[in-house]
Amino acid sequence: MGILSRFLPKKKPIEIKNTVPKEKENIKKTFGVYCHSHHKTNGDKTLCPKCTALLATAMLKINRCPYGITKPICERCERPCFGDKQTKEFREIMKSTQRKMFFKHPIMTIKHKLKSMGIDYAKHQQEKKIKDKAKAKEKSVKESK
């Protein structure tokens, strides 16, 4: 086996991608679209004081995310970083701008949705694996009696 291993392709190490910069960029664009449509601000980088404060809080919390560089998208995170009020505001902003984001930034929106679907699928598979293990354990207990 030692001689053959020289000729077999080498396994590449798993690459960990830093998702934080992309997530920050997506959130900034979303806040811009939301603020321009709801608070009638103009210009690419101009936000109202309320949106600016919430965006600054979001950026700070993302930097301190317990998941680090492998953080999931905020929409699907099981451990929201904000308090209840800010989490509600943040999710409302993200939800209310979905349609407008699709027209202003279609590729970004599609990628975001695909990530979201991927997370849902992974959670489904994880739950399925846990249920299968529980069933197998129950079956082995019944057979041993």
Steps between C-alpha positions, in 0.01 A plus 500: 500500500794734570621484141153558355432799723765695310291477185162574653381861493570684822206624703480875516444648844155644560493869422329721755354807336469827684133590452504814718598762236235378256235494773590856601478618140159335457366659818628846404332477160177378655497783755561749219206370298276494807589849621466656154154352450360541854672814628542679166876553532699558183850414389675166509659532841246720680285336769272653760634516859284206615618272218859617544489408870348158434748433219793599725369263768462223243856546374636496856305185584616327182861573599432336837304205359567183702521300176799705382583497130273202432187680616170409337288766337333711767153411374551133593712541812376311804673738740399859412761751612258784570247557772138410430401848375801539270467145369137571411595827322791333319287210377220738397747701291641186338154356431338819368775566245516153343303591189682830442839334556416249229453780248796714615752223576369180335819290509567582864139418589507166318829401667355596838188291439710202391705526821179517698364192325830321559478571872142375508605181320794444736273544804250258349773241441631548854152450649448195282829349619404559865158338446659202324743450789214517750300244302801270473557529875135418573516205263815362665341538846188308384713225344710457814190434713 
